[in-house]
Amino acid sequence: MKLTPSRRTFLAAAAPACAAAQAVANPKPALLGGPKTRTTPFPDWPVADAREERALLDTLHSGKWFRGSGQNVKRFEEAYAQLTGARQALATANGTAALFISLNVLGVEPGDEVIVPPYTFIATVNVVLRQHALPVFVDTDPESFQIDHRLVERAITPNTRAIMPVHLGGNVCQLDSLLATAAKHKIPLIEDACQAHLAEWRGRKVGTLGATGCFSFQASKNLNSGEGGAILFQDEDLRERAYAFHNNGSGLRMIGSNFSYASSGANLRLAEWQGAILLAQMTRLQAQAKTRSENGAYLTSLLKQIPGLSPAIHYEGTTNNAFHLYMFRYNSEAFSGLSRDQFLKALAAEGIPGASGYRPLNTQQFIKDSLASRGFQRLFSAQRLKQWAEQNQCPANDKLCTQAVWFTQNMLLGPKSDMDQIAGAIQKIKRNAAALAKS
Ligand SMILES: Cc1ncc(COP(=O)(O)O)c(C=O)c1O
């Protein structure tokens, strides 16, 4: 008997197999009912084990919970200075305090001006406003997500008292150019390195190149004690003044001087608990930093091949990116018009959490309100405030804020295959972008 099937029955029988093969080769995105790319969570943050437990219990039982009586904070300062190559470090209550102390000891006073980026965490700007100084925003270089160093010099006025760039996301600003501008105008450079632990410029750790370098140890940071901060110094006198400022005006060289004070100040000290945790966390810091750097570089090699994605570039001179954030620009036109929000939603459905990042800081209403306040109106002429408003344009940053996508640092702490998965999920979304855009 002849068993050859007719063309119609053959096609009918083969169709499900073809569809299955196609579904494997080109699975539907999870948002449209397909399988999730990733079903396990990314590595946890923070990481802690018996080291932290012992450190906390030892501190508890010592009864020395304050830096004036214990040794943890002091030991941490010495260890962090040694690790970064700074002459000295000062631990502070948090990163905001580190910036605030820096402004104070570097002589930024009410009525002065400070140059800041518009693409940063709010604390960078808040400390300037709380000092009753004018934040002068310099646009962002969207290629790197950093302050546009080429535009800094033209923002300097006779009242500029500090330049405060941020090593955003753990990537590094163009420090050669920024340091040269600061030196030319004899203005201190305060490095906001709150997101950039162990990042490097020409082989030197960031935070050691400016007059001060400020770090945060808030819970999300690559070095974490829940809350906490530090300042790095090359100048011992400056460190002594900062110590006094953070200790209610009472300096180290004044110990024993009984309620007499070197300056005004505040209590911005770190507690011994945090010092203990930081010392324990530092035992893993370098290995974690290496994993982030390797995974970050590998992810860039994958994502830059996908048309429509532009990973943040490094300036020549960057010898290590701390990758507190993995940042790239997303161009929806290259994804069949799929908006950034839809892209993030589709990515989250694949098990890959991403974020859209900061909004433009320079145009926020609270800044206008601050400048309209009685104090600012007294300190700055109407003409200066009008000129500030006219010049407060950061078009590149405005656009960047509509395109940015971030991944958090813990996503870079797993195996290299996690990066392949991230890129694979994005490729899958791209192949199905038109259908996703319509959904
Ligand atoms: C760029 C930047 N500057 C300053 C800070 C302030 O640090 P903290 O939250 O420890 O006060 C942060 C914290 O997120 C930051 O990211």
The ligand as an SDF file (V2000), in Angstrom:
LIG
                    3D

 16 16  0  0  0  0  0  0  0  0999 V2000
   25.6930   61.6100   43.4670 C   0  0  0  0  0  0  0  0  0  0  0  0
   25.2920   61.5860   44.9200 C   0  0  0  0  0  0  0  0  0  0  0  0
   25.6500   62.5980   45.7060 N   0  0  0  0  0  0  0  0  0  0  0  0
   25.3160   62.6190   47.0130 C   0  0  0  0  0  0  0  0  0  0  0  0
   24.5950   61.5910   47.5930 C   0  0  0  0  0  0  0  0  0  0  0  0
   24.2030   61.6900   49.0260 C   0  0  0  0  0  0  0  0  0  0  0  0
   24.6210   60.6190   49.7820 O   0  0  0  0  0  0  0  0  0  0  0  0
   23.7650   60.1650   51.0710 P   0  0  0  0  0  0  0  0  0  0  0  0
   22.4950   59.5710   50.5990 O   0  0  0  0  0  0  0  0  0  0  0  0
   24.6770   59.1790   51.7470 O   0  0  0  0  0  0  0  0  0  0  0  0
   23.5620   61.3730   51.9040 O   0  0  0  0  0  0  0  0  0  0  0  0
   24.2140   60.5140   46.8100 C   0  0  0  0  0  0  0  0  0  0  0  0
   23.4380   59.4050   47.3750 C   0  0  0  0  0  0  0  0  0  0  0  0
   22.6610   58.7340   46.7350 O   0  0  0  0  0  0  0  0  0  0  0  0
   24.5460   60.5080   45.4310 C   0  0  0  0  0  0  0  0  0  0  0  0
   24.1770   59.5030   44.6260 O   0  0  0  0  0  0  0  0  0  0  0  0
  1  2  1  0
  2  3  1  0
  2 15  2  0
  3  4  2  0
  4  5  1  0
  5  6  1  0
  5 12  2  0
  6  7  1  0
  7  8  1  0
  8  9  2  0
  8 10  1  0
  8 11  1  0
 12 13  1  0
 12 15  1  0
 13 14  2  0
 15 16  1  0
M  END
$$$$
